[in-house]
Amino acid sequence: MPFYEKGDVSIYYEETGSGFPLLIIPGGGLNSSVSSLDTSVPFNPMKTYAEDFRCIAADLRNAAEGQSSGPLEIDRPWDAYSEDQLGLMDHLGIKDFLVMGFCIGGPMIHNLLRLAPDRIHAAAMMQPSGYTSEHPNIFYENNIERWGPPLCEKNPNITMDMVDNFLTNMYTNRADFVFTVSRDFVQSLETPLLIAPDNVPSHPYETAMEVANLAPNSETTIFPWKDSPEHIDEVVVHARRFLKQNEPL
């Protein structure tokens, strides 16, 4: 089983297929793992796009059902995850790539675009998470209940007070828009974006569409798209076409 290791960080990853590299960020919030691509998202791109791209996915650091581990970087939660992802691509000898992210992958893609804009040729945000005033504390509450306790049980050096501070810095102190970047940043983006909006409290339609309306080089899929196998298939085809159009010649 392959791992990328750097200092105290160990990241489990899988890859399949061939072609231009496609980094895939699974859904599941902070419990995002490669295995959740079979359980927590409408389709598994590791299987769907294996004949189109070199597909790479990893367990998030400290995901409950994953095999990745590392320190809880309370003061820089989003950047720590992004550095894991960029470090993995460096480890694999990959400079330029495409990216597709589900759920938490939306904010993570924005942060990757902020940190490494020249490396990402296009990004597909599938059912992206974001802030909504109707459910302002949903990410803190979900993770303090479902992510924090198993993490503390697995690692006795991590306490629930540390988890509280981590989640507060990650979500509560950034309670606006997509958590990781500003509206001005999205408006300045030249990277092609594909937005596949959802409409549930943790994947708010309004925030996804605000990103689509702000980003100058964006397009959206049909909506709703998760309501039938036929619609899912249509979005799979749309996303493949979008990514193929934006891979370098």
C-alpha positions as a LaTeX table, in Angstrom:
\begin{tabular}{lrrr}
\hline
Residue & $x$ (\AA) & $y$ (\AA) & $z$ (\AA) \\
\hline
Met1 & 0.00 & 0.00 & 0.00 \\
Pro2 & 1.59 & 3.30 & $-1.06$ \\
Phe3 & 2.24 & 6.11 & 1.39 \\
Tyr4 & 3.73 & 9.58 & 0.95 \\
Glu5 & 5.65 & 10.56 & 4.05 \\
Lys6 & 7.06 & 13.88 & 5.13 \\
Gly7 & 8.18 & 14.38 & 8.71 \\
Asp8 & 5.35 & 13.37 & 11.02 \\
Val9 & 2.86 & 13.22 & 8.15 \\
Ser10 & 1.95 & 9.95 & 6.42 \\
Ile11 & $-0.55$ & 10.07 & 3.55 \\
Tyr12 & $-2.13$ & 6.93 & 2.11 \\
Tyr13 & $-2.99$ & 7.22 & $-1.58$ \\
Glu14 & $-4.11$ & 5.17 & $-4.53$ \\
Glu15 & $-3.74$ & 5.72 & $-8.25$ \\
Thr16 & $-5.17$ & 4.09 & $-11.33$ \\
Gly17 & $-5.40$ & 4.67 & $-15.06$ \\
Ser18 & $-3.11$ & 6.56 & $-17.39$ \\
Gly19 & $-3.00$ & 9.90 & $-19.11$ \\
Phe20 & $-2.83$ & 13.45 & $-17.79$ \\
Pro21 & $-2.93$ & 13.50 & $-13.96$ \\
Leu22 & $-6.27$ & 14.06 & $-12.24$ \\
Leu23 & $-6.17$ & 14.65 & $-8.48$ \\
Ile24 & $-9.42$ & 13.50 & $-6.90$ \\
Ile25 & $-10.52$ & 14.79 & $-3.48$ \\
Pro26 & $-13.18$ & 12.44 & $-2.06$ \\
Gly27 & $-16.24$ & 13.66 & $-0.17$ \\
Gly28 & $-17.04$ & 12.98 & 3.45 \\
Gly29 & $-15.81$ & 16.16 & 5.10 \\
Leu30 & $-12.81$ & 15.66 & 7.37 \\
Asn31 & $-13.46$ & 11.92 & 7.13 \\
Ser32 & $-12.74$ & 12.05 & 3.40 \\
Ser33 & $-10.97$ & 8.87 & 2.30 \\
Val34 & $-10.40$ & 6.86 & $-0.85$ \\
Ser35 & $-12.93$ & 4.30 & 0.38 \\
Ser36 & $-15.61$ & 7.00 & 0.65 \\
Leu37 & $-15.58$ & 7.30 & $-3.14$ \\
Asp38 & $-17.67$ & 4.13 & $-3.10$ \\
Thr39 & $-20.03$ & 5.30 & $-0.35$ \\
Ser40 & $-20.29$ & 9.09 & $-0.04$ \\
Val41 & $-20.41$ & 10.49 & $-3.58$ \\
Pro42 & $-22.72$ & 9.97 & $-6.59$ \\
Phe43 & $-20.02$ & 8.30 & $-8.71$ \\
Asn44 & $-16.48$ & 7.07 & $-8.24$ \\
Pro45 & $-14.14$ & 8.94 & $-10.62$ \\
Met46 & $-11.30$ & 6.50 & $-9.87$ \\
Lys47 & $-13.37$ & 3.94 & $-11.76$ \\
Thr48 & $-15.25$ & 6.22 & $-14.14$ \\
Tyr49 & $-12.22$ & 8.07 & $-15.51$ \\
Ala50 & $-9.51$ & 5.39 & $-15.30$ \\
Glu51 & $-9.37$ & 5.16 & $-19.10$ \\
Asp52 & $-9.16$ & 8.95 & $-19.47$ \\
Phe53 & $-6.68$ & 10.15 & $-16.85$ \\
Arg54 & $-4.04$ & 9.10 & $-14.35$ \\
Cys55 & $-6.37$ & 9.25 & $-11.35$ \\
Ile56 & $-4.90$ & 9.91 & $-7.89$ \\
Ala57 & $-6.82$ & 10.02 & $-4.60$ \\
Ala58 & $-5.73$ & 10.07 & $-0.98$ \\
Asp59 & $-7.13$ & 9.78 & 2.52 \\
Leu60 & $-7.24$ & 13.11 & 4.30 \\
Arg61 & $-4.89$ & 13.40 & 7.21 \\
Asn62 & $-6.59$ & 11.93 & 10.31 \\
Ala63 & $-9.80$ & 10.80 & 8.57 \\
Ala64 & $-11.55$ & 8.29 & 10.84 \\
Glu65 & $-11.77$ & 5.50 & 8.27 \\
Gly66 & $-8.55$ & 6.42 & 6.50 \\
Gln67 & $-4.92$ & 5.47 & 6.87 \\
Ser68 & $-3.34$ & 8.94 & 6.69 \\
Ser69 & $-2.04$ & 10.53 & 9.86 \\
Gly70 & $-0.23$ & 13.62 & 11.05 \\
Pro71 & $-0.24$ & 16.49 & 13.53 \\
Leu72 & $-3.33$ & 18.58 & 14.14 \\
Glu73 & $-2.14$ & 21.95 & 12.83 \\
Ile74 & $-4.56$ & 24.15 & 14.72 \\
Asp75 & $-3.32$ & 27.48 & 13.39 \\
Arg76 & $-3.31$ & 26.48 & 9.70 \\
Pro77 & $-5.92$ & 23.78 & 9.10 \\
Trp78 & $-6.70$ & 24.36 & 5.43 \\
Asp79 & $-3.10$ & 24.99 & 4.39 \\
Ala80 & $-1.92$ & 21.80 & 6.11 \\
Tyr81 & $-4.33$ & 19.73 & 4.02 \\
Ser82 & $-3.34$ & 21.56 & 0.84 \\
Glu83 & 0.33 & 20.97 & 1.52 \\
Asp84 & $-0.38$ & 17.26 & 1.94 \\
Gln85 & $-2.05$ & 17.22 & $-1.48$ \\
Leu86 & 0.62 & 19.27 & $-3.24$ \\
Gly87 & 3.35 & 17.26 & $-1.50$ \\
Leu88 & 1.81 & 14.05 & $-2.75$ \\
Met89 & 1.84 & 15.35 & $-6.32$ \\
Asp90 & 5.49 & 16.37 & $-5.89$ \\
His91 & 6.24 & 12.90 & $-4.51$ \\
Leu92 & 4.72 & 11.38 & $-7.66$ \\
Gly93 & 6.76 & 13.69 & $-9.90$ \\
Ile94 & 3.67 & 15.57 & $-11.08$ \\
Lys95 & 3.92 & 19.32 & $-11.65$ \\
Asp96 & 0.75 & 20.13 & $-13.61$ \\
Phe97 & $-2.60$ & 18.45 & $-13.07$ \\
Leu98 & $-6.38$ & 18.65 & $-13.16$ \\
Val99 & $-8.44$ & 18.35 & $-9.99$ \\
Met100 & $-11.91$ & 17.11 & $-9.12$ \\
Gly101 & $-13.26$ & 17.50 & $-5.60$ \\
Phe102 & $-16.47$ & 16.46 & $-3.88$ \\
Cys103 & $-17.98$ & 18.23 & $-0.85$ \\
Ile104 & $-15.00$ & 19.50 & 1.19 \\
Gly105 & $-13.07$ & 19.28 & $-2.07$ \\
Gly106 & $-14.69$ & 22.57 & $-3.12$ \\
Pro107 & $-13.01$ & 24.74 & $-0.47$ \\
Met108 & $-9.86$ & 22.65 & $-0.81$ \\
Ile109 & $-9.71$ & 23.30 & $-4.55$ \\
His110 & $-10.03$ & 27.04 & $-3.95$ \\
Asn111 & $-7.12$ & 26.84 & $-1.52$ \\
Leu112 & $-5.02$ & 24.84 & $-3.98$ \\
Leu113 & $-5.74$ & 27.47 & $-6.63$ \\
Arg114 & $-4.58$ & 30.14 & $-4.19$ \\
Leu115 & $-1.38$ & 28.30 & $-3.28$ \\
Ala116 & $-0.45$ & 26.79 & $-6.65$ \\
Pro117 & $-2.39$ & 28.54 & $-9.43$ \\
Asp118 & 0.15 & 27.71 & $-12.13$ \\
Arg119 & $-0.05$ & 23.96 & $-11.52$ \\
Ile120 & $-3.79$ & 23.40 & $-11.95$ \\
His121 & $-5.17$ & 23.50 & $-15.51$ \\
Ala122 & $-8.85$ & 23.13 & $-14.56$ \\
Ala123 & $-10.99$ & 22.16 & $-11.58$ \\
Ala124 & $-14.33$ & 20.39 & $-11.24$ \\
Met125 & $-16.23$ & 21.09 & $-8.01$ \\
Met126 & $-18.84$ & 18.41 & $-7.43$ \\
Gln127 & $-21.55$ & 19.14 & $-4.80$ \\
Pro128 & $-19.15$ & 21.65 & $-3.15$ \\
Ser129 & $-19.53$ & 22.60 & 0.47 \\
Gly130 & $-19.72$ & 26.23 & 1.54 \\
Tyr131 & $-21.08$ & 28.59 & 4.15 \\
Thr132 & $-24.75$ & 29.43 & 4.46 \\
Ser133 & $-26.30$ & 31.65 & 7.09 \\
Glu134 & $-29.24$ & 29.23 & 7.39 \\
His135 & $-26.90$ & 26.58 & 8.83 \\
Pro136 & $-23.92$ & 28.57 & 10.15 \\
Asn137 & $-22.50$ & 25.92 & 12.47 \\
Ile138 & $-23.16$ & 22.74 & 10.51 \\
Phe139 & $-19.52$ & 21.89 & 9.77 \\
Tyr140 & $-18.36$ & 22.52 & 13.32 \\
Glu141 & $-21.21$ & 20.47 & 14.74 \\
Asn142 & $-20.81$ & 17.57 & 12.32 \\
Asn143 & $-17.08$ & 17.29 & 12.89 \\
Ile144 & $-17.11$ & 17.79 & 16.66 \\
Glu145 & $-19.49$ & 14.82 & 16.78 \\
Arg146 & $-18.26$ & 12.50 & 14.01 \\
Trp147 & $-14.60$ & 13.35 & 13.47 \\
Gly148 & $-13.18$ & 14.58 & 16.76 \\
Pro149 & $-14.04$ & 11.68 & 19.12 \\
Pro150 & $-12.57$ & 8.88 & 16.97 \\
Leu151 & $-9.47$ & 11.00 & 16.37 \\
Cys152 & $-8.92$ & 11.49 & 20.10 \\
Glu153 & $-9.51$ & 7.80 & 20.72 \\
Lys154 & $-6.93$ & 6.88 & 18.09 \\
Asn155 & $-4.39$ & 9.49 & 19.19 \\
Pro156 & $-4.25$ & 10.17 & 22.96 \\
Asn157 & $-2.04$ & 13.22 & 22.35 \\
Ile158 & $-5.01$ & 14.99 & 20.76 \\
Thr159 & $-7.75$ & 16.32 & 23.06 \\
Met160 & $-11.25$ & 17.53 & 22.34 \\
Asp161 & $-10.12$ & 21.03 & 23.33 \\
Met162 & $-7.58$ & 20.85 & 20.52 \\
Val163 & $-10.27$ & 19.59 & 18.16 \\
Asp164 & $-12.50$ & 22.49 & 19.18 \\
Asn165 & $-9.73$ & 25.02 & 18.43 \\
Phe166 & $-8.94$ & 23.33 & 15.12 \\
Leu167 & $-12.55$ & 23.35 & 13.94 \\
Thr168 & $-13.08$ & 26.91 & 15.16 \\
Asn169 & $-10.11$ & 28.10 & 13.09 \\
Met170 & $-11.18$ & 26.01 & 10.12 \\
Tyr171 & $-14.85$ & 26.94 & 10.02 \\
Thr172 & $-16.21$ & 29.31 & 12.68 \\
Asn173 & $-13.53$ & 31.99 & 12.25 \\
Arg174 & $-13.98$ & 31.75 & 8.47 \\
Ala175 & $-17.79$ & 31.65 & 8.46 \\
Asp176 & $-18.33$ & 33.15 & 5.03 \\
Phe177 & $-18.55$ & 32.05 & 1.40 \\
Val178 & $-16.22$ & 29.05 & 0.75 \\
Phe179 & $-14.06$ & 29.36 & 3.90 \\
Thr180 & $-10.69$ & 29.39 & 2.13 \\
Val181 & $-10.74$ & 32.37 & $-0.27$ \\
Ser182 & $-12.59$ & 35.62 & $-0.82$ \\
Arg183 & $-15.09$ & 36.58 & $-3.48$ \\
Asp184 & $-12.48$ & 38.91 & $-4.98$ \\
Phe185 & $-10.14$ & 35.97 & $-5.37$ \\
Val186 & $-12.74$ & 33.90 & $-7.21$ \\
Gln187 & $-13.59$ & 36.87 & $-9.41$ \\
Ser188 & $-9.92$ & 37.14 & $-10.40$ \\
Leu189 & $-9.51$ & 33.44 & $-11.26$ \\
Glu190 & $-8.52$ & 32.55 & $-14.80$ \\
Thr191 & $-8.57$ & 28.79 & $-14.17$ \\
Pro192 & $-11.53$ & 27.02 & $-15.85$ \\
Leu193 & $-14.05$ & 25.80 & $-13.26$ \\
Leu194 & $-16.90$ & 23.33 & $-13.55$ \\
Ile195 & $-19.54$ & 23.58 & $-10.83$ \\
Ala196 & $-21.96$ & 20.72 & $-10.16$ \\
Pro197 & $-24.23$ & 22.26 & $-7.50$ \\
Asp198 & $-26.14$ & 20.44 & $-4.81$ \\
Asn199 & $-28.89$ & 21.74 & $-2.53$ \\
Val200 & $-28.48$ & 20.38 & 0.99 \\
Pro201 & $-27.36$ & 22.25 & 4.14 \\
Ser202 & $-23.71$ & 21.18 & 3.84 \\
His203 & $-23.64$ & 21.73 & 0.04 \\
Pro204 & $-25.61$ & 24.96 & $-0.39$ \\
Tyr205 & $-26.86$ & 25.71 & $-3.89$ \\
Glu206 & $-26.60$ & 29.49 & $-3.42$ \\
Thr207 & $-22.91$ & 29.39 & $-2.54$ \\
Ala208 & $-22.05$ & 27.08 & $-5.42$ \\
Met209 & $-23.87$ & 29.30 & $-7.87$ \\
Glu210 & $-22.24$ & 32.41 & $-6.43$ \\
Val211 & $-18.87$ & 30.85 & $-7.25$ \\
Ala212 & $-20.10$ & 30.02 & $-10.75$ \\
Asn213 & $-21.35$ & 33.56 & $-11.29$ \\
Leu214 & $-18.18$ & 35.20 & $-9.96$ \\
Ala215 & $-15.56$ & 33.08 & $-11.68$ \\
Pro216 & $-14.98$ & 34.47 & $-15.19$ \\
Asn217 & $-14.16$ & 31.10 & $-16.77$ \\
Ser218 & $-16.79$ & 28.82 & $-15.27$ \\
Glu219 & $-19.61$ & 26.57 & $-16.37$ \\
Thr220 & $-22.26$ & 24.60 & $-14.52$ \\
Thr221 & $-23.79$ & 21.18 & $-14.91$ \\
Ile222 & $-27.48$ & 20.42 & $-14.98$ \\
Phe223 & $-29.34$ & 20.78 & $-11.70$ \\
Pro224 & $-30.57$ & 18.68 & $-10.07$ \\
Trp225 & $-28.17$ & 15.97 & $-11.18$ \\
Lys226 & $-28.05$ & 13.45 & $-8.30$ \\
Asp227 & $-31.75$ & 12.57 & $-8.56$ \\
Ser228 & $-31.46$ & 9.81 & $-11.17$ \\
Pro229 & $-28.84$ & 7.50 & $-12.70$ \\
Glu230 & $-29.46$ & 9.17 & $-16.07$ \\
His231 & $-28.67$ & 12.63 & $-14.70$ \\
Ile232 & $-25.57$ & 11.35 & $-12.93$ \\
Asp233 & $-24.40$ & 9.80 & $-16.18$ \\
Glu234 & $-24.99$ & 13.11 & $-17.97$ \\
Val235 & $-22.81$ & 14.94 & $-15.45$ \\
Val236 & $-20.12$ & 12.27 & $-15.67$ \\
Val237 & $-19.98$ & 12.88 & $-19.42$ \\
His238 & $-20.02$ & 16.67 & $-18.95$ \\
Ala239 & $-17.16$ & 16.54 & $-16.45$ \\
Arg240 & $-15.11$ & 14.24 & $-18.69$ \\
Arg241 & $-15.60$ & 16.61 & $-21.63$ \\
Phe242 & $-14.69$ & 19.64 & $-19.50$ \\
Leu243 & $-11.52$ & 18.04 & $-18.13$ \\
Lys244 & $-10.46$ & 16.74 & $-21.54$ \\
Gln245 & $-10.94$ & 20.18 & $-23.09$ \\
Asn246 & $-8.63$ & 21.70 & $-20.51$ \\
Glu247 & $-5.80$ & 19.20 & $-20.37$ \\
Pro248 & $-2.67$ & 20.48 & $-22.12$ \\
Leu249 & $-1.93$ & 19.30 & $-25.65$ \\
\hline
\end{tabular}
